[in-house]
């Protein structure tokens, strides 16, 4: 009778969990899957960036300690995480010095170790399973450029989306400066792009399995969750 709480960065990820991921994971055996925006971002005067790790950690521990049947995970952007100081997220500073393929693992392992030690649980059986997206949610939409373009009713953009995708080893790598985040690349081609609405349509059409096949870190996280129930 396992339930999953997904601590997400914002409304785009919230919609993805509610409308796409929930159905998939319930089919895998979870009885409920719910997203929660970190720190209730709707009430923040400044919606930019992620909150400090100490405040997020308190939230995660509160949920885990109050419900023994709950699994908690995260869905946050690596580059948006506070890197150092009192607000820093575990592993973020160290991850800056490793190769791309290892960056998310360094942060995820550090986050898990921090929460599990507070719970007094081994990392093997800990109910906290963090996921750190290397870039933002839109990177995953480049997993299937044809479906992406069709879903947002812009088949004329398929070739341009594919040209962006072909510059990188995987969709998770799409970003090489603050000006070329995946969503900014999309908006440059389609100024009317709506992150929540179009993101939902695209993710639904692309499908979980296509995203898993193209995005190794996403696939590892989801496979881990699928094995729990």
Buried (B, 14 or more C-beta within 10 A) or exposed (E): EBBBBBBBBBBBBBBBBBBBBBEBBBEBEBEBBEBBBBBEBEEEEEEEBBBBBEEBBEBBBEBBEEEEEBBBBBBBBBBBBBEEEEBBBBBBBEBEEEEEBEBBBBBBBBBBBBBBEBBEBEEEEBBBBBBBBBBBBBBBBBBBBBBBBBBBEBEEBBEBBBEBBEEBEBBBBBBEEEEEBBBBBBBEBBEEBEBBEBBBBBBBBBBBEBBBEBBBBBBBBBEEBBEBB
